[in-house]
């Protein structure tokens, strides 16, 4: 009797194991049959155009490539895609050019990347200030196995950052020496992101990045130029255009730089 029970138990285990194998094979087959996914080598590009940027901006060559699907297996036949400007695009036709030499992109059988390259250019001249725009490019399947296409979203903002210019340091407090009278030039890294080329008292050795916030407050960000010292601190943009830094703290320094200073526009 014990032998009979043991035989039934072994049969039950075998059936359960077989069922698991069948389920696993079915799941694997479903996964393997998912559509191929083809996209651009990057999904977003961003342009911040200040008034000094007037030249046409080129994207350079962008690859079209297999990015997923079908269990990571290459297609056994050619996949052909075309590009299409999405209806959500807010740049006008005069603000960009598609500069690809081909309208279609073919990923050959058993390959990952199309032979043709995609490219475009942004023309800053007539893009309005302070109105974020987008150019959205879709990849659309033309022929080949079941597949879906990706999208490239190009964000464009043209702005006139108000703090760009030449300044003179004043009221510098460091605890060791004074930086009054030193020249400080500010450039724009973005619409609200700036860089001053000289931390007063150090004669242009160090550069600092900072944000101008909506409430005219100043917030330092990043490191001390190319060094690893983290900069923290805050300040305020006064009504007369003076940038008043209340606290500029540079970490991991032997002397412990903790400064306040004014930057007076020239």
Protein Blocks (a to p, Z undefined) as FASTA:
>chain_A
ZZmmmmmmmmmmmmmmmmmmmmmmmmmmmmmmpccddddfbfbdcddddfklmbccdebj
addddfegjhhpacfbdcdddddddfkbmbdfklpccfbfbfbdcddehiabdfbdcddd
ddfklmcehiacddddddddfbdcddddddddddddddddfkgccdddehiaehlacceh
iacddddfbfkbccdfbdghilomaccdddddfkopacdehjehjbfbdceddddddfko
pacdfbdcdehifkopadddddddZZ
